[in-house]
Amino acid sequence: MTGPTAATRLVRWLVAAGVALLTGCGAAYVSPDVREAAGPVEVQVVPVTPVTLPRANAVPYRPRTLPAAFAALAGASGQWRGAGALPEAAVPPEEIPAPVSTRLPPRVEDAPYRLGVGDVLLVTGLPGAAPDQTGGAAPRARYTVQDDGSIAIPSVGRVAVVGRTIAEAEEELARALLEAGLDPAARLEVAEFRAHRAVVGGAVRAPRAVAIGLQRPTLAEVLAAAGGVEQVDERFAVVRLFRDGRLYEIPLSDIGHNASVAALPVLAGDVIFVDEGYDLERARAYFEQQIRLAELRQEVRARALAELEAEIGRRRAALEEARRNFLARVELDAVPRDHVYLAGEVAAQGRFALPFERQASLADALFGEGGVPTETGNPSQIYVLRAETADGSRVTAWHLDARNAANLVLATRFELRPNDVIFVAEQPITRWHRVLRQFVPALITSGVSAASN
C-alpha cells in the first residue's frame, strides 16, 4: 500500500493547522474590547439611559473661552469735543417801538417722529437684558443713539436707527437680532427725546431748548415750558419765529386770544424769540447767535464723527489681526485645548477638540468625525471611557447600545469631558474576517512549503 500523496498531506496539514489556529485564534489576532475588571485599573460598565445620563453630565466642566477679541465690538461712543468760544449774547432792547402785524408760518402736515442722535431708546424683550428697575416683568435695556446714527447692542452689534420712525427702527432691530441668531420679538420705544429741539429765548422766565417728541408741542406749550412771558406790555410784545431761513412774527395778544394761533405746532429747529416791540436788531442778533451755535455744533459733530470713524477703523483692524493670530495659533496647535479621543471602529481614529464656550456631546464627536462604519463597527458596543481618579486607577465605561437607533438621541444629550476616550467595538463578523485575513495567507505559504518538501 502506497503512502499518502503530496496533495493529501497538504490537505491534512491545512485542516490541522486551521483547527489549531481557529481554536486558539486569540493568539493569532487580538482586538480590544471593554469589560468590567477589578485589577490595577478598576473598570465599571454603566449603561447610558435617561436615568443614568444626569450622573454622567454631573461631572463639572467649564469650556475654554475665546479671547476677548472675539466678543469685542469695534464701535465707540462719540464724545463732544470743546466747541471753543460761544457767540456773544444778543443785544438787549432799548426802545419800545410800535406794534407789529401777524405773519404766520405756512401750515405743515403731521409726520411721524424720526429718531435722531442723542435720543434714548428703551428696548423691551431683548435676550440677555437685565430686568428694568421699573418693576416690569420683561427685561429692558436703555441705549443712546450715538453720533454715527446707531445703537450698540452686545451680541448683536450696531443697529442704524437715525432717520427712521419707531416702527422702521423696530424692523431694523428685528432683522439684526435674526442675523445674530436671537429672538426678534423685541419692542422699542423712546425713553428720552433729546435729538430734536426748539429754542426759546428773549423775554421769557427760563430760556431753554424744548424737546420735540412724538407729539409736536404747540406755540403756547413751548412758551409755558420756558416759564411763560415776563412782565411786558402785551400791546407791544411780539413772538418772533425763525424757521427754515424765514422770519415770522406773531403779536403776543394773538396767542392769548386766538386758539388757532396758540395751537400753532412748533417744529424741530425752530428758534423762538420774545421781545417787547419791533426791535429787529435785537431779534436779528439772537437768531444769528442761535444759527452760529447750530453751525458750531454741526462742525464739532462732523469732526467728532470723522475721529470716531478713524478710531473704529483702527479698532476693527486690531480686532481682526488679533482674531487671525489666534486662529493661526489654533491651526498650529499652539493654544491650550481640551480633547477627547476616538478609538476602535470609527471612521477616523484620532482626537477631537472640544469647542470653545459650549459643551460638546457624544454625537458631536462621533458624527463630526465621520460616524461609525456600519460594515465594521458594532452599534451595540459604543463606550465613553472616563477616568474617575487622577491616576486613572478607576474608570467608568459609559455604554451606549445603539442597536435601537432611537438611543442615539441619548448621544446628543451625553456631554463629553476632557480626556474622555470614545471606543466602538468591532462587529463579531469583522473579528472573524480579520482572523481569516491573517490566517489564510500564512497557511497557504506554509502549505506550499510543506508540499514542496
C-alpha positions, 0 to 999 in steps of 0.5 A, spaced: 500 500 500 502 506 497 503 512 502 499 518 502 500 523 496 503 530 496 496 533 495 493 529 501 498 531 506 497 538 504 490 537 505 491 534 512 496 539 514 491 545 512 485 542 516 490 541 522 493 547 522 486 551 521 483 547 527 489 549 531 489 556 529 481 557 529 481 554 536 486 558 539 485 564 534 486 569 540 493 568 539 493 569 532 489 576 532 487 580 538 482 586 538 480 590 544 474 590 547 471 593 554 469 589 560 468 590 567 475 588 571 477 589 578 485 589 577 490 595 577 485 599 573 478 598 576 473 598 570 465 599 571 460 598 565 454 603 566 449 603 561 447 610 558 439 611 559 435 617 561 436 615 568 443 614 568 445 620 563 444 626 569 450 622 573 454 622 567 453 630 565 454 631 573 461 631 572 463 639 572 466 642 566 467 649 564 469 650 556 475 654 554 473 661 552 475 665 546 479 671 547 476 677 548 477 679 541 472 675 539 466 678 543 469 685 542 465 690 538 469 695 534 464 701 535 465 707 540 461 712 543 462 719 540 464 724 545 463 732 544 469 735 543 470 743 546 466 747 541 471 753 543 468 760 544 460 761 544 457 767 540 456 773 544 449 774 547 444 778 543 443 785 544 438 787 549 432 792 547 432 799 548 426 802 545 419 800 545 417 801 538 410 800 535 406 794 534 407 789 529 402 785 524 401 777 524 405 773 519 404 766 520 408 760 518 405 756 512 401 750 515 405 743 515 402 736 515 403 731 521 409 726 520 411 721 524 417 722 529 424 720 526 429 718 531 435 722 531 442 722 535 442 723 542 435 720 543 434 714 548 431 708 546 428 703 551 428 696 548 423 691 551 424 683 550 431 683 548 435 676 550 440 677 555 437 684 558 437 685 565 430 686 568 428 694 568 428 697 575 421 699 573 418 693 576 416 690 569 416 683 568 420 683 561 427 685 561 429 692 558 435 695 556 436 703 555 441 705 549 443 712 546 443 713 539 450 715 538 453 720 533 454 715 527 446 714 527 446 707 531 445 703 537 450 698 540 447 692 542 452 686 545 451 680 541 448 683 536 452 689 534 450 696 531 443 697 529 442 704 524 436 707 527 437 715 525 432 717 520 427 712 521 420 712 525 419 707 531 416 702 527 422 702 521 427 702 527 423 696 530 424 692 523 431 694 523 432 691 530 428 685 528 432 683 522 439 684 526 437 680 532 435 674 526 442 675 523 445 674 530 441 668 531 436 671 537 429 672 538 426 678 534 420 679 538 423 685 541 419 692 542 422 699 542 420 705 544 423 712 546 425 713 553 428 720 552 427 725 546 433 729 546 435 729 538 430 734 536 429 741 539 426 748 539 429 754 542 426 759 546 429 765 548 428 773 549 423 775 554 421 769 557 422 766 565 427 760 563 430 760 556 431 753 554 431 748 548 424 744 548 424 737 546 420 735 540 417 728 541 412 724 538 407 729 539 409 736 536 408 741 542 404 747 540 406 755 540 403 756 547 406 749 550 413 751 548 412 758 551 409 755 558 415 750 558 420 756 558 416 759 564 411 763 560 412 771 558 415 776 563 412 782 565 411 786 558 406 790 555 402 785 551 400 791 546 407 791 544 410 784 545 411 780 539 413 772 538 418 772 533 419 765 529 425 763 525 424 757 521 427 754 515 431 761 513 424 765 514 422 770 519 415 770 522 412 774 527 406 773 531 403 779 536 403 776 543 395 778 544 394 773 538 396 767 542 392 769 548 386 770 544 386 766 538 386 758 539 388 757 532 394 761 533 396 758 540 395 751 537 400 753 532 405 746 532 412 748 533 417 744 529 424 741 530 429 747 529 425 752 530 428 758 534 423 762 538 424 769 540 420 774 545 421 781 545 417 787 547 416 791 540 419 791 533 426 791 535 429 787 529 436 788 531 435 785 537 431 779 534 436 779 528 442 778 533 439 772 537 437 768 531 444 769 528 447 767 535 442 761 535 444 759 527 452 760 529 451 755 535 447 750 530 453 751 525 458 750 531 455 744 533 454 741 526 462 742 525 464 739 532 459 733 530 462 732 523 469 732 526 467 728 532 464 723 527 470 723 522 475 721 529 470 716 531 470 713 524 478 713 524 478 710 531 473 704 529 477 703 523 483 702 527 479 698 532 476 693 527 483 692 524 486 690 531 480 686 532 481 682 526 489 681 526 488 679 533 482 674 531 487 671 525 493 670 530 489 666 534 486 662 529 493 661 526 495 659 533 489 654 533 491 651 526 498 650 529 496 647 535 499 652 539 493 654 544 491 650 550 485 645 548 481 640 551 480 633 547 477 627 547 479 621 543 476 616 538 478 609 538 476 602 535 471 602 529 470 609 527 471 612 521 477 616 523 481 614 529 484 620 532 482 626 537 477 631 537 477 638 540 472 640 544 469 647 542 470 653 545 464 656 550 459 650 549 459 643 551 460 638 546 456 631 546 457 624 544 454 625 537 458 631 536 464 627 536 462 621 533 458 624 527 463 630 526 468 625 525 465 621 520 460 616 524 461 609 525 462 604 519 456 600 519 460 594 515 465 594 521 463 597 527 458 594 532 452 599 534 451 595 540 458 596 543 459 604 543 463 606 550 465 613 553 471 611 557 472 616 563 477 616 568 474 617 575 481 618 579 487 622 577 491 616 576 486 613 572 486 607 577 478 607 576 474 608 570 467 608 568 465 605 561 459 609 559 455 604 554 451 606 549 447 600 545 445 603 539 442 597 536 435 601 537 437 607 533 432 611 537 438 611 543 442 615 539 438 621 541 441 619 548 448 621 544 446 628 543 444 629 550 451 625 553 456 631 554 463 629 553 469 631 558 476 632 557 480 626 556 474 622 555 476 616 550 470 614 545 471 606 543 466 602 538 467 595 538 468 591 532 462 587 529 463 579 531 463 578 523 469 583 522 473 579 528 472 573 524 474 576 517 480 579 520 482 572 523 481 569 516 485 575 513 491 573 517 490 566 517 489 564 510 495 567 507 500 564 512 497 557 511 497 557 504 505 559 504 506 554 509 502 549 505 506 550 499 512 549 503 510 543 506 508 540 499 514 542 496 518 538 501 
